[in-house]
Amino acid sequence: MPFYEYRCDACDHYFEALQKISDDALVDCPQCHKPQLKKLISAAGFRLKGEGWYETDFKSGAKRNLADSGNSEGATSSGHTCGAGCSH
């Protein structure tokens, strides 16, 4: 279950609530008890870290991440830095 951030417009009380995605947004402030809560938009609470799930799970054979290609400037062999072979 994700954490959601709330702030009360009446008393500026800030808190986080652990809720199901399907739960309705909270309305009443737990501090002043007025129906002035607003759900805040914040960054996602997860990180993809470690050796890289994309590196080990979906690639086969000698395919590797561009970061491991040995090119010190990060560009592909065609001179592109976007890695997609674009026309730039």
C-alpha positions in Angstrom: 0.0 0.0 0.0 1.3 3.4 -0.9 1.7 6.4 1.4 -0.2 9.6 0.5 0.7 13.1 1.8 -2.0 15.5 3.0 -2.0 19.1 4.2 -4.8 20.9 5.9 -5.7 24.3 4.4 -7.2 25.4 7.8 -4.3 24.7 10.2 -1.4 23.7 7.8 -1.1 20.3 9.5 1.0 18.0 7.3 1.0 14.2 7.5 1.3 11.0 5.6 -1.4 8.2 5.5 -1.0 4.6 4.5 -4.0 3.9 2.2 -5.1 1.4 -0.4 -5.1 2.8 -4.0 -8.9 2.2 -4.1 -9.5 4.1 -0.8 -11.2 7.5 -1.0 -9.1 10.6 -0.2 -9.2 11.7 3.4 -11.3 14.9 4.0 -11.2 15.7 7.8 -8.0 16.9 9.4 -7.0 14.7 12.4 -5.6 17.8 14.2 -8.3 20.5 13.8 -11.1 18.2 12.6 -12.2 20.6 9.8 -12.9 19.2 6.3 -10.0 21.0 4.7 -7.5 18.3 3.7 -5.9 18.4 0.3 -4.0 15.4 -1.1 -0.5 16.5 -2.2 1.3 15.3 -5.3 4.8 14.0 -4.5 7.5 11.8 -5.9 7.0 8.1 -6.1 8.2 6.1 -3.1 10.3 3.5 -4.8 13.7 3.2 -6.5 15.1 0.8 -9.0 18.5 -0.1 -7.7 20.9 -2.9 -7.6 22.6 -4.5 -10.6 19.7 -3.7 -12.9 16.7 -5.9 -13.6 16.7 -4.8 -17.2 20.3 -5.9 -17.6 19.7 -9.5 -16.4 16.1 -10.3 -17.1 15.3 -9.4 -20.7 18.5 -9.5 -22.6 20.0 -12.5 -24.2 23.4 -13.5 -25.7 26.1 -10.8 -25.9 23.6 -7.9 -25.7 24.7 -5.4 -23.0 23.7 -2.1 -21.6 25.2 0.9 -23.5 27.0 1.9 -20.3 29.1 -1.3 -20.5 30.0 -0.7 -24.2 33.4 0.6 -23.3 32.9 4.0 -25.0 34.1 6.6 -22.6 32.0 9.4 -24.0 28.7 7.5 -23.7 28.0 7.8 -27.4 27.1 4.9 -29.7 29.4 3.8 -32.5 27.6 6.0 -34.9 28.4 9.1 -32.9 24.9 9.5 -31.4 24.5 10.3 -27.7 20.8 9.5 -27.6 21.5 5.8 -28.0 18.5 5.4 -30.4 20.3 5.9 -33.7 18.4 9.1 -34.3 19.2 11.7 -37.1 20.9 14.1 -34.7 
